[in-house]
Amino acid sequence: MLEAFLGIILATAAAYSLLVTIGISNKSIKNAGRENLSISEKEIIIKAGFSKDDIKLIESEIKNYDFNKM
């Protein structure tokens, strides 16, 4: 009886940790690609003839883009 109860506790803990891991991975996948531009990327954009206002516009577009539309 005690072994069965201990088995149920272990199975519940394993299932819970699996669900937490899936939730964390889904959140990180959802936010993938939404980081700000790196310094080197900003330098490339400025060398291409764009202004700092254009960089701010690009960063806001990245944050607001719906990656789920694809």
CHARMM internal coordinates of N, CA and C (Angstrom, degrees):
IC EDIT
DIST 1 N 1 CA 1.4509
DIST 1 CA 1 C 1.5230
ANGL 1 N 1 CA 1 C 110.95
DIST 1 C 2 N 1.3295
ANGL 1 CA 1 C 2 N 115.41
DIHE 1 N 1 CA 1 C 2 N -44.79
DIST 2 N 2 CA 1.4570
ANGL 1 C 2 N 2 CA 120.31
DIHE 1 CA 1 C 2 N 2 CA 179.63
DIST 2 CA 2 C 1.5213
ANGL 2 N 2 CA 2 C 110.87
DIHE 1 C 2 N 2 CA 2 C -64.69
DIST 2 C 3 N 1.3379
ANGL 2 CA 2 C 3 N 117.54
DIHE 2 N 2 CA 2 C 3 N -38.27
DIST 3 N 3 CA 1.4596
ANGL 2 C 3 N 3 CA 121.31
DIHE 2 CA 2 C 3 N 3 CA 179.32
DIST 3 CA 3 C 1.5252
ANGL 3 N 3 CA 3 C 111.19
DIHE 2 C 3 N 3 CA 3 C -64.61
DIST 3 C 4 N 1.3084
ANGL 3 CA 3 C 4 N 116.83
DIHE 3 N 3 CA 3 C 4 N -38.69
DIST 4 N 4 CA 1.4575
ANGL 3 C 4 N 4 CA 120.99
DIHE 3 CA 3 C 4 N 4 CA 179.26
DIST 4 CA 4 C 1.5243
ANGL 4 N 4 CA 4 C 110.67
DIHE 3 C 4 N 4 CA 4 C -65.78
DIST 4 C 5 N 1.3156
ANGL 4 CA 4 C 5 N 115.99
DIHE 4 N 4 CA 4 C 5 N -42.79
DIST 5 N 5 CA 1.4626
ANGL 4 C 5 N 5 CA 120.21
DIHE 4 CA 4 C 5 N 5 CA 178.74
DIST 5 CA 5 C 1.5236
ANGL 5 N 5 CA 5 C 110.65
DIHE 4 C 5 N 5 CA 5 C -63.70
DIST 5 C 6 N 1.3249
ANGL 5 CA 5 C 6 N 116.85
DIHE 5 N 5 CA 5 C 6 N -43.01
DIST 6 N 6 CA 1.4542
ANGL 5 C 6 N 6 CA 121.59
DIHE 5 CA 5 C 6 N 6 CA 178.26
DIST 6 CA 6 C 1.5270
ANGL 6 N 6 CA 6 C 110.37
DIHE 5 C 6 N 6 CA 6 C -63.96
DIST 6 C 7 N 1.3065
ANGL 6 CA 6 C 7 N 117.75
DIHE 6 N 6 CA 6 C 7 N -38.31
DIST 7 N 7 CA 1.4620
ANGL 6 C 7 N 7 CA 121.74
DIHE 6 CA 6 C 7 N 7 CA 177.13
DIST 7 CA 7 C 1.5095
ANGL 7 N 7 CA 7 C 112.21
DIHE 6 C 7 N 7 CA 7 C -63.89
DIST 7 C 8 N 1.3286
ANGL 7 CA 7 C 8 N 116.20
DIHE 7 N 7 CA 7 C 8 N -40.95
DIST 8 N 8 CA 1.4682
ANGL 7 C 8 N 8 CA 120.52
DIHE 7 CA 7 C 8 N 8 CA 177.99
DIST 8 CA 8 C 1.5248
ANGL 8 N 8 CA 8 C 110.24
DIHE 7 C 8 N 8 CA 8 C -64.41
DIST 8 C 9 N 1.3277
ANGL 8 CA 8 C 9 N 117.40
DIHE 8 N 8 CA 8 C 9 N -41.98
DIST 9 N 9 CA 1.4702
ANGL 8 C 9 N 9 CA 121.39
DIHE 8 CA 8 C 9 N 9 CA 178.83
DIST 9 CA 9 C 1.5328
ANGL 9 N 9 CA 9 C 109.80
DIHE 8 C 9 N 9 CA 9 C -61.60
DIST 9 C 10 N 1.3324
ANGL 9 CA 9 C 10 N 116.81
DIHE 9 N 9 CA 9 C 10 N -45.50
DIST 10 N 10 CA 1.4722
ANGL 9 C 10 N 10 CA 120.25
DIHE 9 CA 9 C 10 N 10 CA -179.42
DIST 10 CA 10 C 1.5272
ANGL 10 N 10 CA 10 C 111.52
DIHE 9 C 10 N 10 CA 10 C -64.67
DIST 10 C 11 N 1.3255
ANGL 10 CA 10 C 11 N 117.03
DIHE 10 N 10 CA 10 C 11 N -41.91
DIST 11 N 11 CA 1.4618
ANGL 10 C 11 N 11 CA 120.45
DIHE 10 CA 10 C 11 N 11 CA 179.21
DIST 11 CA 11 C 1.5211
ANGL 11 N 11 CA 11 C 110.96
DIHE 10 C 11 N 11 CA 11 C -64.95
DIST 11 C 12 N 1.3214
ANGL 11 CA 11 C 12 N 117.69
DIHE 11 N 11 CA 11 C 12 N -38.50
DIST 12 N 12 CA 1.4600
ANGL 11 C 12 N 12 CA 121.57
DIHE 11 CA 11 C 12 N 12 CA 178.19
DIST 12 CA 12 C 1.5211
ANGL 12 N 12 CA 12 C 110.69
DIHE 11 C 12 N 12 CA 12 C -65.87
DIST 12 C 13 N 1.3214
ANGL 12 CA 12 C 13 N 117.15
DIHE 12 N 12 CA 12 C 13 N -43.01
DIST 13 N 13 CA 1.4650
ANGL 12 C 13 N 13 CA 120.82
DIHE 12 CA 12 C 13 N 13 CA 178.70
DIST 13 CA 13 C 1.5260
ANGL 13 N 13 CA 13 C 110.79
DIHE 12 C 13 N 13 CA 13 C -63.70
DIST 13 C 14 N 1.3083
ANGL 13 CA 13 C 14 N 117.52
DIHE 13 N 13 CA 13 C 14 N -40.67
DIST 14 N 14 CA 1.4625
ANGL 13 C 14 N 14 CA 120.97
DIHE 13 CA 13 C 14 N 14 CA 179.28
DIST 14 CA 14 C 1.5286
ANGL 14 N 14 CA 14 C 111.21
DIHE 13 C 14 N 14 CA 14 C -65.64
DIST 14 C 15 N 1.3222
ANGL 14 CA 14 C 15 N 116.74
DIHE 14 N 14 CA 14 C 15 N -42.97
DIST 15 N 15 CA 1.4627
ANGL 14 C 15 N 15 CA 120.45
DIHE 14 CA 14 C 15 N 15 CA 178.98
DIST 15 CA 15 C 1.5224
ANGL 15 N 15 CA 15 C 110.89
DIHE 14 C 15 N 15 CA 15 C -64.95
DIST 15 C 16 N 1.3212
ANGL 15 CA 15 C 16 N 117.10
DIHE 15 N 15 CA 15 C 16 N -41.10
DIST 16 N 16 CA 1.4639
ANGL 15 C 16 N 16 CA 121.17
DIHE 15 CA 15 C 16 N 16 CA 179.63
DIST 16 CA 16 C 1.5291
ANGL 16 N 16 CA 16 C 110.45
DIHE 15 C 16 N 16 CA 16 C -63.71
DIST 16 C 17 N 1.3339
ANGL 16 CA 16 C 17 N 117.01
DIHE 16 N 16 CA 16 C 17 N -44.88
DIST 17 N 17 CA 1.4678
ANGL 16 C 17 N 17 CA 119.16
DIHE 16 CA 16 C 17 N 17 CA -179.66
DIST 17 CA 17 C 1.5202
ANGL 17 N 17 CA 17 C 111.04
DIHE 16 C 17 N 17 CA 17 C -65.62
DIST 17 C 18 N 1.3264
ANGL 17 CA 17 C 18 N 117.79
DIHE 17 N 17 CA 17 C 18 N -33.98
DIST 18 N 18 CA 1.4616
ANGL 17 C 18 N 18 CA 120.82
DIHE 17 CA 17 C 18 N 18 CA 176.15
DIST 18 CA 18 C 1.5258
ANGL 18 N 18 CA 18 C 110.88
DIHE 17 C 18 N 18 CA 18 C -64.51
DIST 18 C 19 N 1.3167
ANGL 18 CA 18 C 19 N 117.64
DIHE 18 N 18 CA 18 C 19 N -43.94
DIST 19 N 19 CA 1.4622
ANGL 18 C 19 N 19 CA 121.05
DIHE 18 CA 18 C 19 N 19 CA 179.07
DIST 19 CA 19 C 1.5259
ANGL 19 N 19 CA 19 C 111.61
DIHE 18 C 19 N 19 CA 19 C -64.70
DIST 19 C 20 N 1.3225
ANGL 19 CA 19 C 20 N 117.60
DIHE 19 N 19 CA 19 C 20 N -39.66
DIST 20 N 20 CA 1.4684
ANGL 19 C 20 N 20 CA 120.88
DIHE 19 CA 19 C 20 N 20 CA 177.67
DIST 20 CA 20 C 1.5252
ANGL 20 N 20 CA 20 C 110.25
DIHE 19 C 20 N 20 CA 20 C -63.82
DIST 20 C 21 N 1.3218
ANGL 20 CA 20 C 21 N 116.85
DIHE 20 N 20 CA 20 C 21 N -42.79
DIST 21 N 21 CA 1.4661
ANGL 20 C 21 N 21 CA 121.24
DIHE 20 CA 20 C 21 N 21 CA 178.98
DIST 21 CA 21 C 1.5241
ANGL 21 N 21 CA 21 C 111.37
DIHE 20 C 21 N 21 CA 21 C -63.27
DIST 21 C 22 N 1.2996
ANGL 21 CA 21 C 22 N 117.87
DIHE 21 N 21 CA 21 C 22 N -41.38
DIST 22 N 22 CA 1.4661
ANGL 21 C 22 N 22 CA 121.62
DIHE 21 CA 21 C 22 N 22 CA 177.86
DIST 22 CA 22 C 1.5250
ANGL 22 N 22 CA 22 C 110.13
DIHE 21 C 22 N 22 CA 22 C -64.05
DIST 22 C 23 N 1.3220
ANGL 22 CA 22 C 23 N 117.72
DIHE 22 N 22 CA 22 C 23 N -41.65
DIST 23 N 23 CA 1.4654
ANGL 22 C 23 N 23 CA 121.02
DIHE 22 CA 22 C 23 N 23 CA 178.45
DIST 23 CA 23 C 1.5143
ANGL 23 N 23 CA 23 C 112.24
DIHE 22 C 23 N 23 CA 23 C -62.88
DIST 23 C 24 N 1.3190
ANGL 23 CA 23 C 24 N 117.31
DIHE 23 N 23 CA 23 C 24 N -42.08
DIST 24 N 24 CA 1.4641
ANGL 23 C 24 N 24 CA 121.01
DIHE 23 CA 23 C 24 N 24 CA 179.26
DIST 24 CA 24 C 1.5267
ANGL 24 N 24 CA 24 C 110.35
DIHE 23 C 24 N 24 CA 24 C -66.06
DIST 24 C 25 N 1.3230
ANGL 24 CA 24 C 25 N 117.10
DIHE 24 N 24 CA 24 C 25 N -43.17
DIST 25 N 25 CA 1.4640
ANGL 24 C 25 N 25 CA 119.37
DIHE 24 CA 24 C 25 N 25 CA -179.13
DIST 25 CA 25 C 1.5257
ANGL 25 N 25 CA 25 C 111.25
DIHE 24 C 25 N 25 CA 25 C -66.84
DIST 25 C 26 N 1.3170
ANGL 25 CA 25 C 26 N 118.34
DIHE 25 N 25 CA 25 C 26 N -37.78
DIST 26 N 26 CA 1.4648
ANGL 25 C 26 N 26 CA 120.43
DIHE 25 CA 25 C 26 N 26 CA 177.16
DIST 26 CA 26 C 1.5196
ANGL 26 N 26 CA 26 C 111.26
DIHE 25 C 26 N 26 CA 26 C -63.22
DIST 26 C 27 N 1.3223
ANGL 26 CA 26 C 27 N 116.72
DIHE 26 N 26 CA 26 C 27 N -39.80
DIST 27 N 27 CA 1.4610
ANGL 26 C 27 N 27 CA 120.34
DIHE 26 CA 26 C 27 N 27 CA 179.18
DIST 27 CA 27 C 1.5215
ANGL 27 N 27 CA 27 C 111.22
DIHE 26 C 27 N 27 CA 27 C -65.68
DIST 27 C 28 N 1.3216
ANGL 27 CA 27 C 28 N 117.13
DIHE 27 N 27 CA 27 C 28 N -41.39
DIST 28 N 28 CA 1.4602
ANGL 27 C 28 N 28 CA 119.85
DIHE 27 CA 27 C 28 N 28 CA -179.75
DIST 28 CA 28 C 1.5260
ANGL 28 N 28 CA 28 C 111.23
DIHE 27 C 28 N 28 CA 28 C -69.87
DIST 28 C 29 N 1.3192
ANGL 28 CA 28 C 29 N 117.98
DIHE 28 N 28 CA 28 C 29 N -35.69
DIST 29 N 29 CA 1.4648
ANGL 28 C 29 N 29 CA 121.01
DIHE 28 CA 28 C 29 N 29 CA 176.94
DIST 29 CA 29 C 1.5267
ANGL 29 N 29 CA 29 C 109.90
DIHE 28 C 29 N 29 CA 29 C -66.81
DIST 29 C 30 N 1.3150
ANGL 29 CA 29 C 30 N 116.34
DIHE 29 N 29 CA 29 C 30 N -39.13
DIST 30 N 30 CA 1.4614
ANGL 29 C 30 N 30 CA 120.44
DIHE 29 CA 29 C 30 N 30 CA 179.96
DIST 30 CA 30 C 1.5253
ANGL 30 N 30 CA 30 C 111.54
DIHE 29 C 30 N 30 CA 30 C -63.01
DIST 30 C 31 N 1.3301
ANGL 30 CA 30 C 31 N 117.54
DIHE 30 N 30 CA 30 C 31 N -34.26
DIST 31 N 31 CA 1.4566
ANGL 30 C 31 N 31 CA 121.75
DIHE 30 CA 30 C 31 N 31 CA -178.51
DIST 31 CA 31 C 1.5215
ANGL 31 N 31 CA 31 C 113.18
DIHE 30 C 31 N 31 CA 31 C -91.67
DIST 31 C 32 N 1.3094
ANGL 31 CA 31 C 32 N 118.60
DIHE 31 N 31 CA 31 C 32 N 0.32
DIST 32 N 32 CA 1.4608
ANGL 31 C 32 N 32 CA 121.20
DIHE 31 CA 31 C 32 N 32 CA -178.87
DIST 32 CA 32 C 1.5298
ANGL 32 N 32 CA 32 C 110.11
DIHE 31 C 32 N 32 CA 32 C -64.51
DIST 32 C 33 N 1.3025
ANGL 32 CA 32 C 33 N 116.42
DIHE 32 N 32 CA 32 C 33 N 137.35
DIST 33 N 33 CA 1.4584
ANGL 32 C 33 N 33 CA 121.48
DIHE 32 CA 32 C 33 N 33 CA 178.70
DIST 33 CA 33 C 1.5051
ANGL 33 N 33 CA 33 C 114.34
DIHE 32 C 33 N 33 CA 33 C 85.66
DIST 33 C 34 N 1.2986
ANGL 33 CA 33 C 34 N 118.40
DIHE 33 N 33 CA 33 C 34 N 2.14
DIST 34 N 34 CA 1.4646
ANGL 33 C 34 N 34 CA 121.42
DIHE 33 CA 33 C 34 N 34 CA -177.67
DIST 34 CA 34 C 1.5230
ANGL 34 N 34 CA 34 C 113.38
DIHE 33 C 34 N 34 CA 34 C -102.80
DIST 34 C 35 N 1.3359
ANGL 34 CA 34 C 35 N 117.38
DIHE 34 N 34 CA 34 C 35 N 11.94
DIST 35 N 35 CA 1.4549
ANGL 34 C 35 N 35 CA 119.74
DIHE 34 CA 34 C 35 N 35 CA 179.37
DIST 35 CA 35 C 1.5220
ANGL 35 N 35 CA 35 C 110.19
DIHE 34 C 35 N 35 CA 35 C -72.73
DIST 35 C 36 N 1.3291
ANGL 35 CA 35 C 36 N 115.83
DIHE 35 N 35 CA 35 C 36 N 155.14
DIST 36 N 36 CA 1.4596
ANGL 35 C 36 N 36 CA 120.06
DIHE 35 CA 35 C 36 N 36 CA 176.17
DIST 36 CA 36 C 1.5176
ANGL 36 N 36 CA 36 C 109.96
DIHE 35 C 36 N 36 CA 36 C -66.21
DIST 36 C 37 N 1.3211
ANGL 36 CA 36 C 37 N 115.59
DIHE 36 N 36 CA 36 C 37 N 160.55
DIST 37 N 37 CA 1.4554
ANGL 36 C 37 N 37 CA 120.18
DIHE 36 CA 36 C 37 N 37 CA 178.33
DIST 37 CA 37 C 1.5225
ANGL 37 N 37 CA 37 C 109.87
DIHE 36 C 37 N 37 CA 37 C -65.72
DIST 37 C 38 N 1.3263
ANGL 37 CA 37 C 38 N 115.81
DIHE 37 N 37 CA 37 C 38 N 144.42
DIST 38 N 38 CA 1.4567
ANGL 37 C 38 N 38 CA 119.62
DIHE 37 CA 37 C 38 N 38 CA 177.70
DIST 38 CA 38 C 1.5303
ANGL 38 N 38 CA 38 C 109.38
DIHE 37 C 38 N 38 CA 38 C -77.45
DIST 38 C 39 N 1.3132
ANGL 38 CA 38 C 39 N 115.97
DIHE 38 N 38 CA 38 C 39 N 168.65
DIST 39 N 39 CA 1.4678
ANGL 38 C 39 N 39 CA 120.57
DIHE 38 CA 38 C 39 N 39 CA -179.71
DIST 39 CA 39 C 1.5274
ANGL 39 N 39 CA 39 C 110.60
DIHE 38 C 39 N 39 CA 39 C -61.79
DIST 39 C 40 N 1.3245
ANGL 39 CA 39 C 40 N 116.60
DIHE 39 N 39 CA 39 C 40 N -42.02
DIST 40 N 40 CA 1.4720
ANGL 39 C 40 N 40 CA 118.93
DIHE 39 CA 39 C 40 N 40 CA -179.70
DIST 40 CA 40 C 1.5264
ANGL 40 N 40 CA 40 C 111.51
DIHE 39 C 40 N 40 CA 40 C -66.70
DIST 40 C 41 N 1.3306
ANGL 40 CA 40 C 41 N 117.45
DIHE 40 N 40 CA 40 C 41 N -35.21
DIST 41 N 41 CA 1.4653
ANGL 40 C 41 N 41 CA 120.03
DIHE 40 CA 40 C 41 N 41 CA 176.80
DIST 41 CA 41 C 1.5267
ANGL 41 N 41 CA 41 C 110.83
DIHE 40 C 41 N 41 CA 41 C -66.19
DIST 41 C 42 N 1.3351
ANGL 41 CA 41 C 42 N 116.01
DIHE 41 N 41 CA 41 C 42 N -39.95
DIST 42 N 42 CA 1.4713
ANGL 41 C 42 N 42 CA 119.47
DIHE 41 CA 41 C 42 N 42 CA 177.53
DIST 42 CA 42 C 1.5206
ANGL 42 N 42 CA 42 C 110.99
DIHE 41 C 42 N 42 CA 42 C -64.48
DIST 42 C 43 N 1.3354
ANGL 42 CA 42 C 43 N 117.61
DIHE 42 N 42 CA 42 C 43 N -38.90
DIST 43 N 43 CA 1.4638
ANGL 42 C 43 N 43 CA 120.74
DIHE 42 CA 42 C 43 N 43 CA 178.51
DIST 43 CA 43 C 1.5193
ANGL 43 N 43 CA 43 C 111.34
DIHE 42 C 43 N 43 CA 43 C -64.02
DIST 43 C 44 N 1.3280
ANGL 43 CA 43 C 44 N 116.81
DIHE 43 N 43 CA 43 C 44 N -39.90
DIST 44 N 44 CA 1.4709
ANGL 43 C 44 N 44 CA 120.67
DIHE 43 CA 43 C 44 N 44 CA 178.01
DIST 44 CA 44 C 1.5242
ANGL 44 N 44 CA 44 C 110.31
DIHE 43 C 44 N 44 CA 44 C -62.89
DIST 44 C 45 N 1.3326
ANGL 44 CA 44 C 45 N 116.67
DIHE 44 N 44 CA 44 C 45 N -42.24
DIST 45 N 45 CA 1.4674
ANGL 44 C 45 N 45 CA 120.61
DIHE 44 CA 44 C 45 N 45 CA -178.99
DIST 45 CA 45 C 1.5285
ANGL 45 N 45 CA 45 C 110.20
DIHE 44 C 45 N 45 CA 45 C -65.82
DIST 45 C 46 N 1.3331
ANGL 45 CA 45 C 46 N 117.53
DIHE 45 N 45 CA 45 C 46 N -41.53
DIST 46 N 46 CA 1.4671
ANGL 45 C 46 N 46 CA 120.90
DIHE 45 CA 45 C 46 N 46 CA 179.37
DIST 46 CA 46 C 1.5320
ANGL 46 N 46 CA 46 C 110.39
DIHE 45 C 46 N 46 CA 46 C -66.04
DIST 46 C 47 N 1.3421
ANGL 46 CA 46 C 47 N 117.12
DIHE 46 N 46 CA 46 C 47 N -40.79
DIST 47 N 47 CA 1.4717
ANGL 46 C 47 N 47 CA 120.47
DIHE 46 CA 46 C 47 N 47 CA 178.04
DIST 47 CA 47 C 1.5203
ANGL 47 N 47 CA 47 C 111.58
DIHE 46 C 47 N 47 CA 47 C -64.99
DIST 47 C 48 N 1.3312
ANGL 47 CA 47 C 48 N 116.90
DIHE 47 N 47 CA 47 C 48 N -25.09
DIST 48 N 48 CA 1.4618
ANGL 47 C 48 N 48 CA 120.94
DIHE 47 CA 47 C 48 N 48 CA 178.15
DIST 48 CA 48 C 1.5200
ANGL 48 N 48 CA 48 C 112.11
DIHE 47 C 48 N 48 CA 48 C -78.59
DIST 48 C 49 N 1.3409
ANGL 48 CA 48 C 49 N 116.99
DIHE 48 N 48 CA 48 C 49 N -3.49
DIST 49 N 49 CA 1.4596
ANGL 48 C 49 N 49 CA 119.99
DIHE 48 CA 48 C 49 N 49 CA 175.46
DIST 49 CA 49 C 1.5109
ANGL 49 N 49 CA 49 C 115.24
DIHE 48 C 49 N 49 CA 49 C 103.68
DIST 49 C 50 N 1.3067
ANGL 49 CA 49 C 50 N 117.88
DIHE 49 N 49 CA 49 C 50 N 9.78
DIST 50 N 50 CA 1.4558
ANGL 49 C 50 N 50 CA 120.50
DIHE 49 CA 49 C 50 N 50 CA 179.54
DIST 50 CA 50 C 1.5269
ANGL 50 N 50 CA 50 C 110.08
DIHE 49 C 50 N 50 CA 50 C -94.81
DIST 50 C 51 N 1.3225
ANGL 50 CA 50 C 51 N 116.63
DIHE 50 N 50 CA 50 C 51 N 160.22
DIST 51 N 51 CA 1.4613
ANGL 50 C 51 N 51 CA 121.57
DIHE 50 CA 50 C 51 N 51 CA -178.12
DIST 51 CA 51 C 1.5266
ANGL 51 N 51 CA 51 C 110.66
DIHE 50 C 51 N 51 CA 51 C -98.40
DIST 51 C 52 N 1.3310
ANGL 51 CA 51 C 52 N 115.61
DIHE 51 N 51 CA 51 C 52 N 174.63
DIST 52 N 52 CA 1.4674
ANGL 51 C 52 N 52 CA 120.33
DIHE 51 CA 51 C 52 N 52 CA 177.72
DIST 52 CA 52 C 1.5255
ANGL 52 N 52 CA 52 C 111.33
DIHE 51 C 52 N 52 CA 52 C -67.03
DIST 52 C 53 N 1.3223
ANGL 52 CA 52 C 53 N 117.08
DIHE 52 N 52 CA 52 C 53 N -29.06
DIST 53 N 53 CA 1.4674
ANGL 52 C 53 N 53 CA 120.40
DIHE 52 CA 52 C 53 N 53 CA 175.28
DIST 53 CA 53 C 1.5233
ANGL 53 N 53 CA 53 C 110.76
DIHE 52 C 53 N 53 CA 53 C -65.17
DIST 53 C 54 N 1.3434
ANGL 53 CA 53 C 54 N 115.82
DIHE 53 N 53 CA 53 C 54 N -37.35
DIST 54 N 54 CA 1.4632
ANGL 53 C 54 N 54 CA 119.61
DIHE 53 CA 53 C 54 N 54 CA 176.88
DIST 54 CA 54 C 1.5299
ANGL 54 N 54 CA 54 C 110.87
DIHE 53 C 54 N 54 CA 54 C -64.69
DIST 54 C 55 N 1.3230
ANGL 54 CA 54 C 55 N 116.71
DIHE 54 N 54 CA 54 C 55 N -37.42
DIST 55 N 55 CA 1.4668
ANGL 54 C 55 N 55 CA 120.76
DIHE 54 CA 54 C 55 N 55 CA 178.20
DIST 55 CA 55 C 1.5231
ANGL 55 N 55 CA 55 C 109.96
DIHE 54 C 55 N 55 CA 55 C -64.42
DIST 55 C 56 N 1.3372
ANGL 55 CA 55 C 56 N 117.20
DIHE 55 N 55 CA 55 C 56 N -42.47
DIST 56 N 56 CA 1.4681
ANGL 55 C 56 N 56 CA 119.92
DIHE 55 CA 55 C 56 N 56 CA 177.47
DIST 56 CA 56 C 1.5203
ANGL 56 N 56 CA 56 C 110.96
DIHE 55 C 56 N 56 CA 56 C -61.78
DIST 56 C 57 N 1.3342
ANGL 56 CA 56 C 57 N 116.10
DIHE 56 N 56 CA 56 C 57 N -39.12
DIST 57 N 57 CA 1.4616
ANGL 56 C 57 N 57 CA 120.54
DIHE 56 CA 56 C 57 N 57 CA 178.44
DIST 57 CA 57 C 1.5283
ANGL 57 N 57 CA 57 C 110.75
DIHE 56 C 57 N 57 CA 57 C -64.44
DIST 57 C 58 N 1.3264
ANGL 57 CA 57 C 58 N 116.79
DIHE 57 N 57 CA 57 C 58 N -42.74
DIST 58 N 58 CA 1.4649
ANGL 57 C 58 N 58 CA 120.78
DIHE 57 CA 57 C 58 N 58 CA 178.80
DIST 58 CA 58 C 1.5262
ANGL 58 N 58 CA 58 C 110.51
DIHE 57 C 58 N 58 CA 58 C -62.50
DIST 58 C 59 N 1.3433
ANGL 58 CA 58 C 59 N 117.27
DIHE 58 N 58 CA 58 C 59 N -44.12
DIST 59 N 59 CA 1.4656
ANGL 58 C 59 N 59 CA 120.35
DIHE 58 CA 58 C 59 N 59 CA 179.81
DIST 59 CA 59 C 1.5208
ANGL 59 N 59 CA 59 C 111.57
DIHE 58 C 59 N 59 CA 59 C -63.70
DIST 59 C 60 N 1.3328
ANGL 59 CA 59 C 60 N 117.36
DIHE 59 N 59 CA 59 C 60 N -38.16
DIST 60 N 60 CA 1.4643
ANGL 59 C 60 N 60 CA 118.80
DIHE 59 CA 59 C 60 N 60 CA 178.31
DIST 60 CA 60 C 1.5233
ANGL 60 N 60 CA 60 C 111.13
DIHE 59 C 60 N 60 CA 60 C -69.22
DIST 60 C 61 N 1.3316
ANGL 60 CA 60 C 61 N 117.47
DIHE 60 N 60 CA 60 C 61 N -34.41
DIST 61 N 61 CA 1.4653
ANGL 60 C 61 N 61 CA 120.60
DIHE 60 CA 60 C 61 N 61 CA 176.41
DIST 61 CA 61 C 1.5267
ANGL 61 N 61 CA 61 C 110.98
DIHE 60 C 61 N 61 CA 61 C -65.26
DIST 61 C 62 N 1.3395
ANGL 61 CA 61 C 62 N 116.51
DIHE 61 N 61 CA 61 C 62 N -39.47
DIST 62 N 62 CA 1.4682
ANGL 61 C 62 N 62 CA 120.24
DIHE 61 CA 61 C 62 N 62 CA 178.75
DIST 62 CA 62 C 1.5239
ANGL 62 N 62 CA 62 C 109.99
DIHE 61 C 62 N 62 CA 62 C -63.24
DIST 62 C 63 N 1.3405
ANGL 62 CA 62 C 63 N 117.34
DIHE 62 N 62 CA 62 C 63 N -43.44
DIST 63 N 63 CA 1.4638
ANGL 62 C 63 N 63 CA 120.59
DIHE 62 CA 62 C 63 N 63 CA -178.94
DIST 63 CA 63 C 1.5174
ANGL 63 N 63 CA 63 C 112.11
DIHE 62 C 63 N 63 CA 63 C -66.12
DIST 63 C 64 N 1.3432
ANGL 63 CA 63 C 64 N 116.79
DIHE 63 N 63 CA 63 C 64 N -33.71
DIST 64 N 64 CA 1.4590
ANGL 63 C 64 N 64 CA 120.24
DIHE 63 CA 63 C 64 N 64 CA -175.05
DIST 64 CA 64 C 1.5190
ANGL 64 N 64 CA 64 C 114.01
DIHE 63 C 64 N 64 CA 64 C -93.33
DIST 64 C 65 N 1.3332
ANGL 64 CA 64 C 65 N 118.19
DIHE 64 N 64 CA 64 C 65 N -6.28
DIST 65 N 65 CA 1.4609
ANGL 64 C 65 N 65 CA 120.98
DIHE 64 CA 64 C 65 N 65 CA -176.78
DIST 65 CA 65 C 1.5207
ANGL 65 N 65 CA 65 C 110.65
DIHE 64 C 65 N 65 CA 65 C -69.68
DIST 65 C 66 N 1.3241
ANGL 65 CA 65 C 66 N 115.98
DIHE 65 N 65 CA 65 C 66 N 137.66
DIST 66 N 66 CA 1.4632
ANGL 65 C 66 N 66 CA 122.00
DIHE 65 CA 65 C 66 N 66 CA 179.03
DIST 66 CA 66 C 1.5180
ANGL 66 N 66 CA 66 C 108.70
DIHE 65 C 66 N 66 CA 66 C -92.86
DIST 66 C 67 N 1.3376
ANGL 66 CA 66 C 67 N 117.19
DIHE 66 N 66 CA 66 C 67 N 99.11
DIST 67 N 67 CA 1.4486
ANGL 66 C 67 N 67 CA 121.88
DIHE 66 CA 66 C 67 N 67 CA -178.28
DIST 67 CA 67 C 1.5191
ANGL 67 N 67 CA 67 C 112.37
DIHE 66 C 67 N 67 CA 67 C -71.56
DIST 67 C 68 N 1.3137
ANGL 67 CA 67 C 68 N 118.75
DIHE 67 N 67 CA 67 C 68 N -13.23
DIST 68 N 68 CA 1.4673
ANGL 67 C 68 N 68 CA 121.73
DIHE 67 CA 67 C 68 N 68 CA -179.83
DIST 68 CA 68 C 1.5077
ANGL 68 N 68 CA 68 C 112.79
DIHE 67 C 68 N 68 CA 68 C -80.40
DIST 68 C 69 N 1.3509
ANGL 68 CA 68 C 69 N 118.29
DIHE 68 N 68 CA 68 C 69 N -9.63
DIST 69 N 69 CA 1.4577
ANGL 68 C 69 N 69 CA 121.71
DIHE 68 CA 68 C 69 N 69 CA -178.98
DIST 69 CA 69 C 1.5172
ANGL 69 N 69 CA 69 C 112.61
DIHE 68 C 69 N 69 CA 69 C -70.67
DIST 69 C 70 N 1.3004
ANGL 69 CA 69 C 70 N 118.00
DIHE 69 N 69 CA 69 C 70 N -21.79
DIST 70 N 70 CA 1.4689
ANGL 69 C 70 N 70 CA 121.65
DIHE 69 CA 69 C 70 N 70 CA -172.38
DIST 70 CA 70 C 1.4748
ANGL 70 N 70 CA 70 C 112.33
DIHE 69 C 70 N 70 CA 70 C -63.99
END
COOR INIT
IC SEED 1 N 1 CA 1 C
IC BUILD
